[in-house]
Amino acid sequence: MMHVRRGRLGLAIIEETVRGRIGWDDAAEGRLPLVTIDGQEFSWNELGHALMCFEGWQFKLEVADRSDEV
């Protein structure tokens, strides 16, 4: 199942759930994370921009060990 897609306006979240991995962003010199979703890398700013379509919604951020199935 795909969680995101790139459109002409940037990253778009397909449904209400996004699963991925948090990594190091060399471009941000470690000040911001890089996220990998559906095998693609996105900056923290790209993910934040995609979340703006959910302005006013609530959210739950859950972090799991990489060995856990999410």
PyMOL Python script that loads the backbone (N, CA, C, O; Angstrom):
from pymol import cmd

cmd.read_pdbstr("""\
ATOM      1  N   MET A   1       0.842  -1.190   0.000  1.00  0.00           N
ATOM      2  CA  MET A   1       0.000   0.000   0.000  1.00  0.00           C
ATOM      3  C   MET A   1       0.883   1.246   0.000  1.00  0.00           C
ATOM      4  O   MET A   1       1.790   1.380   0.821  1.00  0.00           O
ATOM      5  N   MET A   2       0.607   2.134  -0.912  1.00  0.00           N
ATOM      6  CA  MET A   2       1.355   3.387  -0.993  1.00  0.00           C
ATOM      7  C   MET A   2       0.750   4.400  -0.024  1.00  0.00           C
ATOM      8  O   MET A   2      -0.469   4.481   0.128  1.00  0.00           O
ATOM      9  N   HIS A   3       1.621   5.170   0.627  1.00  0.00           N
ATOM     10  CA  HIS A   3       1.180   6.150   1.611  1.00  0.00           C
ATOM     11  C   HIS A   3       1.230   7.582   1.084  1.00  0.00           C
ATOM     12  O   HIS A   3       0.466   8.442   1.523  1.00  0.00           O
ATOM     13  N   VAL A   4       2.144   7.831   0.131  1.00  0.00           N
ATOM     14  CA  VAL A   4       2.312   9.184  -0.404  1.00  0.00           C
ATOM     15  C   VAL A   4       2.520   9.118  -1.913  1.00  0.00           C
ATOM     16  O   VAL A   4       2.810   8.062  -2.475  1.00  0.00           O
ATOM     17  N   ARG A   5       2.365  10.269  -2.549  1.00  0.00           N
ATOM     18  CA  ARG A   5       2.695  10.401  -3.968  1.00  0.00           C
ATOM     19  C   ARG A   5       3.207  11.811  -4.204  1.00  0.00           C
ATOM     20  O   ARG A   5       2.876  12.738  -3.466  1.00  0.00           O
ATOM     21  N   ARG A   6       4.008  11.958  -5.230  1.00  0.00           N
ATOM     22  CA  ARG A   6       4.487  13.285  -5.611  1.00  0.00           C
ATOM     23  C   ARG A   6       3.562  13.823  -6.693  1.00  0.00           C
ATOM     24  O   ARG A   6       3.339  13.179  -7.717  1.00  0.00           O
ATOM     25  N   GLY A   7       3.033  15.006  -6.449  1.00  0.00           N
ATOM     26  CA  GLY A   7       2.180  15.661  -7.428  1.00  0.00           C
ATOM     27  C   GLY A   7       2.825  16.955  -7.875  1.00  0.00           C
ATOM     28  O   GLY A   7       3.949  17.260  -7.478  1.00  0.00           O
ATOM     29  N   ARG A   8       2.137  17.708  -8.684  1.00  0.00           N
ATOM     30  CA  ARG A   8       2.726  18.969  -9.151  1.00  0.00           C
ATOM     31  C   ARG A   8       2.831  20.003  -8.044  1.00  0.00           C
ATOM     32  O   ARG A   8       3.574  20.976  -8.173  1.00  0.00           O
ATOM     33  N   LEU A   9       2.088  19.802  -6.948  1.00  0.00           N
ATOM     34  CA  LEU A   9       2.182  20.708  -5.802  1.00  0.00           C
ATOM     35  C   LEU A   9       3.101  20.164  -4.715  1.00  0.00           C
ATOM     36  O   LEU A   9       3.193  20.746  -3.634  1.00  0.00           O
ATOM     37  N   GLY A  10       3.785  19.046  -4.993  1.00  0.00           N
ATOM     38  CA  GLY A  10       4.698  18.456  -4.017  1.00  0.00           C
ATOM     39  C   GLY A  10       4.170  17.146  -3.480  1.00  0.00           C
ATOM     40  O   GLY A  10       3.360  16.473  -4.118  1.00  0.00           O
ATOM     41  N   LEU A  11       4.638  16.796  -2.303  1.00  0.00           N
ATOM     42  CA  LEU A  11       4.265  15.541  -1.665  1.00  0.00           C
ATOM     43  C   LEU A  11       2.807  15.579  -1.223  1.00  0.00           C
ATOM     44  O   LEU A  11       2.350  16.572  -0.656  1.00  0.00           O
ATOM     45  N   ALA A  12       2.080  14.498  -1.483  1.00  0.00           N
ATOM     46  CA  ALA A  12       0.679  14.392  -1.062  1.00  0.00           C
ATOM     47  C   ALA A  12       0.491  13.093  -0.299  1.00  0.00           C
ATOM     48  O   ALA A  12       0.956  12.038  -0.730  1.00  0.00           O
ATOM     49  N   ILE A  13      -0.191  13.171   0.833  1.00  0.00           N
ATOM     50  CA  ILE A  13      -0.514  11.999   1.628  1.00  0.00           C
ATOM     51  C   ILE A  13      -1.790  11.395   1.055  1.00  0.00           C
ATOM     52  O   ILE A  13      -2.798  12.088   0.913  1.00  0.00           O
ATOM     53  N   ILE A  14      -1.751  10.108   0.726  1.00  0.00           N
ATOM     54  CA  ILE A  14      -2.873   9.459   0.043  1.00  0.00           C
ATOM     55  C   ILE A  14      -4.042   9.201   0.984  1.00  0.00           C
ATOM     56  O   ILE A  14      -5.187   9.491   0.636  1.00  0.00           O
ATOM     57  N   GLU A  15      -3.774   8.664   2.164  1.00  0.00           N
ATOM     58  CA  GLU A  15      -4.838   8.401   3.130  1.00  0.00           C
ATOM     59  C   GLU A  15      -4.446   9.039   4.455  1.00  0.00           C
ATOM     60  O   GLU A  15      -3.613   9.945   4.469  1.00  0.00           O
ATOM     61  N   GLU A  16      -5.011   8.601   5.552  1.00  0.00           N
ATOM     62  CA  GLU A  16      -4.733   9.227   6.843  1.00  0.00           C
ATOM     63  C   GLU A  16      -3.538   8.631   7.575  1.00  0.00           C
ATOM     64  O   GLU A  16      -3.135   9.165   8.609  1.00  0.00           O
ATOM     65  N   THR A  17      -2.959   7.547   7.075  1.00  0.00           N
ATOM     66  CA  THR A  17      -1.842   6.893   7.750  1.00  0.00           C
ATOM     67  C   THR A  17      -0.598   6.951   6.881  1.00  0.00           C
ATOM     68  O   THR A  17      -0.652   6.689   5.679  1.00  0.00           O
ATOM     69  N   VAL A  18       0.521   7.295   7.499  1.00  0.00           N
ATOM     70  CA  VAL A  18       1.817   7.298   6.818  1.00  0.00           C
ATOM     71  C   VAL A  18       2.777   6.472   7.659  1.00  0.00           C
ATOM     72  O   VAL A  18       2.896   6.692   8.864  1.00  0.00           O
ATOM     73  N   ARG A  19       3.459   5.527   7.033  1.00  0.00           N
ATOM     74  CA  ARG A  19       4.468   4.721   7.719  1.00  0.00           C
ATOM     75  C   ARG A  19       5.796   4.941   7.015  1.00  0.00           C
ATOM     76  O   ARG A  19       5.853   5.021   5.788  1.00  0.00           O
ATOM     77  N   GLY A  20       6.858   5.038   7.794  1.00  0.00           N
ATOM     78  CA  GLY A  20       8.168   5.232   7.193  1.00  0.00           C
ATOM     79  C   GLY A  20       9.269   5.079   8.212  1.00  0.00           C
ATOM     80  O   GLY A  20       9.073   4.503   9.282  1.00  0.00           O
ATOM     81  N   ARG A  21      10.443   5.609   7.863  1.00  0.00           N
ATOM     82  CA  ARG A  21      11.608   5.525   8.727  1.00  0.00           C
ATOM     83  C   ARG A  21      12.243   6.907   8.845  1.00  0.00           C
ATOM     84  O   ARG A  21      12.290   7.667   7.877  1.00  0.00           O
ATOM     85  N   ILE A  22      12.727   7.217  10.035  1.00  0.00           N
ATOM     86  CA  ILE A  22      13.400   8.489  10.305  1.00  0.00           C
ATOM     87  C   ILE A  22      14.893   8.294  10.092  1.00  0.00           C
ATOM     88  O   ILE A  22      15.476   7.329  10.585  1.00  0.00           O
ATOM     89  N   GLY A  23      15.505   9.202   9.365  1.00  0.00           N
ATOM     90  CA  GLY A  23      16.939   9.116   9.108  1.00  0.00           C
ATOM     91  C   GLY A  23      17.624  10.464   9.242  1.00  0.00           C
ATOM     92  O   GLY A  23      17.010  11.460   9.625  1.00  0.00           O
ATOM     93  N   TRP A  24      18.893  10.472   8.923  1.00  0.00           N
ATOM     94  CA  TRP A  24      19.755  11.654   8.999  1.00  0.00           C
ATOM     95  C   TRP A  24      19.685  12.398   7.678  1.00  0.00           C
ATOM     96  O   TRP A  24      19.795  11.785   6.616  1.00  0.00           O
ATOM     97  N   ASP A  25      19.506  13.708   7.729  1.00  0.00           N
ATOM     98  CA  ASP A  25      19.475  14.529   6.517  1.00  0.00           C
ATOM     99  C   ASP A  25      20.768  15.322   6.433  1.00  0.00           C
ATOM    100  O   ASP A  25      20.944  16.302   7.158  1.00  0.00           O
ATOM    101  N   ASP A  26      21.680  14.906   5.551  1.00  0.00           N
ATOM    102  CA  ASP A  26      22.949  15.614   5.380  1.00  0.00           C
ATOM    103  C   ASP A  26      22.727  17.067   4.975  1.00  0.00           C
ATOM    104  O   ASP A  26      23.471  17.952   5.399  1.00  0.00           O
ATOM    105  N   ALA A  27      21.709  17.314   4.156  1.00  0.00           N
ATOM    106  CA  ALA A  27      21.438  18.677   3.685  1.00  0.00           C
ATOM    107  C   ALA A  27      21.084  19.606   4.839  1.00  0.00           C
ATOM    108  O   ALA A  27      21.358  20.805   4.773  1.00  0.00           O
ATOM    109  N   ALA A  28      20.478  19.066   5.897  1.00  0.00           N
ATOM    110  CA  ALA A  28      20.101  19.874   7.062  1.00  0.00           C
ATOM    111  C   ALA A  28      21.151  19.772   8.166  1.00  0.00           C
ATOM    112  O   ALA A  28      20.955  20.285   9.268  1.00  0.00           O
ATOM    113  N   GLU A  29      22.278  19.099   7.861  1.00  0.00           N
ATOM    114  CA  GLU A  29      23.378  18.931   8.821  1.00  0.00           C
ATOM    115  C   GLU A  29      22.891  18.375  10.153  1.00  0.00           C
ATOM    116  O   GLU A  29      23.398  18.748  11.211  1.00  0.00           O
ATOM    117  N   GLY A  30      21.908  17.484  10.096  1.00  0.00           N
ATOM    118  CA  GLY A  30      21.411  16.838  11.307  1.00  0.00           C
ATOM    119  C   GLY A  30      20.438  17.662  12.126  1.00  0.00           C
ATOM    120  O   GLY A  30      19.989  17.211  13.179  1.00  0.00           O
ATOM    121  N   ARG A  31      20.102  18.860  11.671  1.00  0.00           N
ATOM    122  CA  ARG A  31      19.164  19.703  12.436  1.00  0.00           C
ATOM    123  C   ARG A  31      17.724  19.248  12.254  1.00  0.00           C
ATOM    124  O   ARG A  31      16.885  19.460  13.129  1.00  0.00           O
ATOM    125  N   LEU A  32      17.441  18.625  11.123  1.00  0.00           N
ATOM    126  CA  LEU A  32      16.103  18.111  10.825  1.00  0.00           C
ATOM    127  C   LEU A  32      16.244  16.695  10.285  1.00  0.00           C
ATOM    128  O   LEU A  32      17.243  16.376   9.641  1.00  0.00           O
ATOM    129  N   PRO A  33      15.259  15.845  10.540  1.00  0.00           N
ATOM    130  CA  PRO A  33      15.348  14.476  10.027  1.00  0.00           C
ATOM    131  C   PRO A  33      14.984  14.388   8.545  1.00  0.00           C
ATOM    132  O   PRO A  33      14.360  15.284   7.976  1.00  0.00           O
ATOM    133  N   LEU A  34      15.390  13.296   7.960  1.00  0.00           N
ATOM    134  CA  LEU A  34      14.979  12.899   6.623  1.00  0.00           C
ATOM    135  C   LEU A  34      14.060  11.704   6.828  1.00  0.00           C
ATOM    136  O   LEU A  34      14.383  10.814   7.615  1.00  0.00           O
ATOM    137  N   VAL A  35      12.942  11.663   6.150  1.00  0.00           N
ATOM    138  CA  VAL A  35      12.030  10.532   6.317  1.00  0.00           C
ATOM    139  C   VAL A  35      11.980   9.722   5.021  1.00  0.00           C
ATOM    140  O   VAL A  35      11.982  10.280   3.923  1.00  0.00           O
ATOM    141  N   THR A  36      11.936   8.417   5.170  1.00  0.00           N
ATOM    142  CA  THR A  36      11.798   7.520   4.031  1.00  0.00           C
ATOM    143  C   THR A  36      10.413   6.903   4.103  1.00  0.00           C
ATOM    144  O   THR A  36      10.075   6.214   5.065  1.00  0.00           O
ATOM    145  N   ILE A  37       9.617   7.158   3.079  1.00  0.00           N
ATOM    146  CA  ILE A  37       8.242   6.662   2.994  1.00  0.00           C
ATOM    147  C   ILE A  37       8.091   5.996   1.632  1.00  0.00           C
ATOM    148  O   ILE A  37       8.433   6.587   0.608  1.00  0.00           O
ATOM    149  N   ASP A  38       7.588   4.786   1.618  1.00  0.00           N
ATOM    150  CA  ASP A  38       7.401   4.039   0.364  1.00  0.00           C
ATOM    151  C   ASP A  38       8.706   3.947  -0.433  1.00  0.00           C
ATOM    152  O   ASP A  38       8.684   3.949  -1.664  1.00  0.00           O
ATOM    153  N   GLY A  39       9.842   3.865   0.270  1.00  0.00           N
ATOM    154  CA  GLY A  39      11.137   3.741  -0.391  1.00  0.00           C
ATOM    155  C   GLY A  39      11.691   5.033  -0.958  1.00  0.00           C
ATOM    156  O   GLY A  39      12.748   5.022  -1.590  1.00  0.00           O
ATOM    157  N   GLN A  40      11.004   6.148  -0.748  1.00  0.00           N
ATOM    158  CA  GLN A  40      11.453   7.450  -1.244  1.00  0.00           C
ATOM    159  C   GLN A  40      11.828   8.345  -0.070  1.00  0.00           C
ATOM    160  O   GLN A  40      11.172   8.309   0.971  1.00  0.00           O
ATOM    161  N   GLU A  41      12.880   9.148  -0.230  1.00  0.00           N
ATOM    162  CA  GLU A  41      13.308  10.062   0.825  1.00  0.00           C
ATOM    163  C   GLU A  41      12.643  11.419   0.657  1.00  0.00           C
ATOM    164  O   GLU A  41      12.527  11.944  -0.450  1.00  0.00           O
ATOM    165  N   PHE A  42      12.202  11.980   1.803  1.00  0.00           N
ATOM    166  CA  PHE A  42      11.569  13.294   1.823  1.00  0.00           C
ATOM    167  C   PHE A  42      12.154  14.107   2.966  1.00  0.00           C
ATOM    168  O   PHE A  42      12.461  13.565   4.028  1.00  0.00           O
ATOM    169  N   SER A  43      12.306  15.388   2.750  1.00  0.00           N
ATOM    170  CA  SER A  43      12.775  16.258   3.828  1.00  0.00           C
ATOM    171  C   SER A  43      11.656  16.449   4.843  1.00  0.00           C
ATOM    172  O   SER A  43      10.483  16.215   4.553  1.00  0.00           O
ATOM    173  N   TRP A  44      12.040  16.872   6.021  1.00  0.00           N
ATOM    174  CA  TRP A  44      11.066  17.163   7.074  1.00  0.00           C
ATOM    175  C   TRP A  44      10.116  18.259   6.600  1.00  0.00           C
ATOM    176  O   TRP A  44       8.923  18.221   6.901  1.00  0.00           O
ATOM    177  N   ASN A  45      10.638  19.229   5.865  1.00  0.00           N
ATOM    178  CA  ASN A  45       9.799  20.316   5.346  1.00  0.00           C
ATOM    179  C   ASN A  45       8.786  19.804   4.326  1.00  0.00           C
ATOM    180  O   ASN A  45       7.643  20.261   4.309  1.00  0.00           O
ATOM    181  N   GLU A  46       9.194  18.860   3.475  1.00  0.00           N
ATOM    182  CA  GLU A  46       8.249  18.282   2.511  1.00  0.00           C
ATOM    183  C   GLU A  46       7.111  17.564   3.230  1.00  0.00           C
ATOM    184  O   GLU A  46       5.947  17.699   2.853  1.00  0.00           O
ATOM    185  N   LEU A  47       7.455  16.797   4.271  1.00  0.00           N
ATOM    186  CA  LEU A  47       6.418  16.100   5.030  1.00  0.00           C
ATOM    187  C   LEU A  47       5.500  17.102   5.720  1.00  0.00           C
ATOM    188  O   LEU A  47       4.280  16.934   5.709  1.00  0.00           O
ATOM    189  N   GLY A  48       6.071  18.137   6.315  1.00  0.00           N
ATOM    190  CA  GLY A  48       5.263  19.170   6.966  1.00  0.00           C
ATOM    191  C   GLY A  48       4.317  19.853   5.991  1.00  0.00           C
ATOM    192  O   GLY A  48       3.159  20.112   6.319  1.00  0.00           O
ATOM    193  N   HIS A  49       4.809  20.142   4.795  1.00  0.00           N
ATOM    194  CA  HIS A  49       3.965  20.768   3.774  1.00  0.00           C
ATOM    195  C   HIS A  49       2.799  19.841   3.422  1.00  0.00           C
ATOM    196  O   HIS A  49       1.668  20.304   3.280  1.00  0.00           O
ATOM    197  N   ALA A  50       3.060  18.533   3.280  1.00  0.00           N
ATOM    198  CA  ALA A  50       2.004  17.568   2.952  1.00  0.00           C
ATOM    199  C   ALA A  50       0.964  17.484   4.059  1.00  0.00           C
ATOM    200  O   ALA A  50      -0.212  17.240   3.786  1.00  0.00           O
ATOM    201  N   LEU A  51       1.381  17.681   5.299  1.00  0.00           N
ATOM    202  CA  LEU A  51       0.445  17.615   6.428  1.00  0.00           C
ATOM    203  C   LEU A  51      -0.497  18.815   6.482  1.00  0.00           C
ATOM    204  O   LEU A  51      -1.533  18.747   7.144  1.00  0.00           O
ATOM    205  N   MET A  52      -0.168  19.899   5.811  1.00  0.00           N
ATOM    206  CA  MET A  52      -0.999  21.104   5.868  1.00  0.00           C
ATOM    207  C   MET A  52      -2.407  20.881   5.318  1.00  0.00           C
ATOM    208  O   MET A  52      -3.321  21.631   5.658  1.00  0.00           O
ATOM    209  N   CYS A  53      -2.597  19.867   4.477  1.00  0.00           N
ATOM    210  CA  CYS A  53      -3.960  19.598   3.989  1.00  0.00           C
ATOM    211  C   CYS A  53      -4.831  19.031   5.108  1.00  0.00           C
ATOM    212  O   CYS A  53      -6.046  18.919   4.949  1.00  0.00           O
ATOM    213  N   PHE A  54      -4.217  18.672   6.244  1.00  0.00           N
ATOM    214  CA  PHE A  54      -4.955  18.162   7.404  1.00  0.00           C
ATOM    215  C   PHE A  54      -5.037  19.209   8.520  1.00  0.00           C
ATOM    216  O   PHE A  54      -5.283  18.864   9.676  1.00  0.00           O
ATOM    217  N   GLU A  55      -4.836  20.466   8.184  1.00  0.00           N
ATOM    218  CA  GLU A  55      -4.893  21.533   9.191  1.00  0.00           C
ATOM    219  C   GLU A  55      -6.196  21.442   9.980  1.00  0.00           C
ATOM    220  O   GLU A  55      -7.276  21.318   9.403  1.00  0.00           O
ATOM    221  N   GLY A  56      -6.080  21.505  11.303  1.00  0.00           N
ATOM    222  CA  GLY A  56      -7.244  21.433  12.178  1.00  0.00           C
ATOM    223  C   GLY A  56      -7.554  20.022  12.654  1.00  0.00           C
ATOM    224  O   GLY A  56      -8.320  19.839  13.600  1.00  0.00           O
ATOM    225  N   TRP A  57      -6.967  19.030  12.007  1.00  0.00           N
ATOM    226  CA  TRP A  57      -7.167  17.636  12.418  1.00  0.00           C
ATOM    227  C   TRP A  57      -6.292  17.342  13.629  1.00  0.00           C
ATOM    228  O   TRP A  57      -5.355  18.085  13.919  1.00  0.00           O
ATOM    229  N   GLN A  58      -6.597  16.273  14.323  1.00  0.00           N
ATOM    230  CA  GLN A  58      -5.739  15.765  15.388  1.00  0.00           C
ATOM    231  C   GLN A  58      -4.792  14.731  14.781  1.00  0.00           C
ATOM    232  O   GLN A  58      -5.052  14.204  13.699  1.00  0.00           O
ATOM    233  N   PHE A  59      -3.682  14.440  15.489  1.00  0.00           N
ATOM    234  CA  PHE A  59      -2.812  13.375  15.011  1.00  0.00           C
ATOM    235  C   PHE A  59      -2.155  12.663  16.177  1.00  0.00           C
ATOM    236  O   PHE A  59      -2.087  13.177  17.294  1.00  0.00           O
ATOM    237  N   LYS A  60      -1.678  11.474  15.888  1.00  0.00           N
ATOM    238  CA  LYS A  60      -0.969  10.656  16.870  1.00  0.00           C
ATOM    239  C   LYS A  60       0.351  10.249  16.228  1.00  0.00           C
ATOM    240  O   LYS A  60       0.359   9.586  15.191  1.00  0.00           O
ATOM    241  N   LEU A  61       1.457  10.639  16.834  1.00  0.00           N
ATOM    242  CA  LEU A  61       2.774  10.258  16.338  1.00  0.00           C
ATOM    243  C   LEU A  61       3.277   9.109  17.197  1.00  0.00           C
ATOM    244  O   LEU A  61       3.465   9.264  18.404  1.00  0.00           O
ATOM    245  N   GLU A  62       3.493   7.971  16.581  1.00  0.00           N
ATOM    246  CA  GLU A  62       3.948   6.785  17.303  1.00  0.00           C
ATOM    247  C   GLU A  62       5.276   6.342  16.697  1.00  0.00           C
ATOM    248  O   GLU A  62       5.373   6.140  15.486  1.00  0.00           O
ATOM    249  N   VAL A  63       6.293   6.191  17.535  1.00  0.00           N
ATOM    250  CA  VAL A  63       7.607   5.765  17.078  1.00  0.00           C
ATOM    251  C   VAL A  63       7.828   4.329  17.533  1.00  0.00           C
ATOM    252  O   VAL A  63       7.612   4.006  18.701  1.00  0.00           O
ATOM    253  N   ALA A  64       8.255   3.469  16.621  1.00  0.00           N
ATOM    254  CA  ALA A  64       8.453   2.050  16.932  1.00  0.00           C
ATOM    255  C   ALA A  64       9.871   1.634  16.551  1.00  0.00           C
ATOM    256  O   ALA A  64      10.476   2.201  15.641  1.00  0.00           O
ATOM    257  N   ASP A  65      10.384   0.641  17.256  1.00  0.00           N
ATOM    258  CA  ASP A  65      11.688   0.072  16.938  1.00  0.00           C
ATOM    259  C   ASP A  65      11.659  -0.470  15.512  1.00  0.00           C
ATOM    260  O   ASP A  65      10.639  -0.998  15.069  1.00  0.00           O
ATOM    261  N   ARG A  66      12.762  -0.345  14.798  1.00  0.00           N
ATOM    262  CA  ARG A  66      12.767  -0.774  13.395  1.00  0.00           C
ATOM    263  C   ARG A  66      12.525  -2.269  13.217  1.00  0.00           C
ATOM    264  O   ARG A  66      12.187  -2.713  12.120  1.00  0.00           O
ATOM    265  N   SER A  67      12.695  -3.054  14.288  1.00  0.00           N
ATOM    266  CA  SER A  67      12.419  -4.491  14.191  1.00  0.00           C
ATOM    267  C   SER A  67      10.934  -4.812  14.371  1.00  0.00           C
ATOM    268  O   SER A  67      10.500  -5.933  14.104  1.00  0.00           O
ATOM    269  N   ASP A  68      10.158  -3.824  14.826  1.00  0.00           N
ATOM    270  CA  ASP A  68       8.717  -4.022  15.007  1.00  0.00           C
ATOM    271  C   ASP A  68       7.980  -3.842  13.684  1.00  0.00           C
ATOM    272  O   ASP A  68       8.380  -3.035  12.845  1.00  0.00           O
ATOM    273  N   GLU A  69       6.923  -4.588  13.509  1.00  0.00           N
ATOM    274  CA  GLU A  69       6.066  -4.435  12.328  1.00  0.00           C
ATOM    275  C   GLU A  69       5.094  -3.292  12.589  1.00  0.00           C
ATOM    276  O   GLU A  69       4.393  -3.288  13.602  1.00  0.00           O
ATOM    277  N   VAL A  70       5.049  -2.324  11.679  1.00  0.00           N
ATOM    278  CA  VAL A  70       4.098  -1.218  11.836  1.00  0.00           C
ATOM    279  C   VAL A  70       3.175  -1.241  10.691  1.00  0.00           C
ATOM    280  O   VAL A  70       2.281  -0.400  10.602  1.00  0.00           O
TER     281      VAL A  70
END
""", "prot")
cmd.dss("prot")
cmd.show_as("cartoon", "prot")
cmd.util.cbc("prot")
cmd.orient("prot")
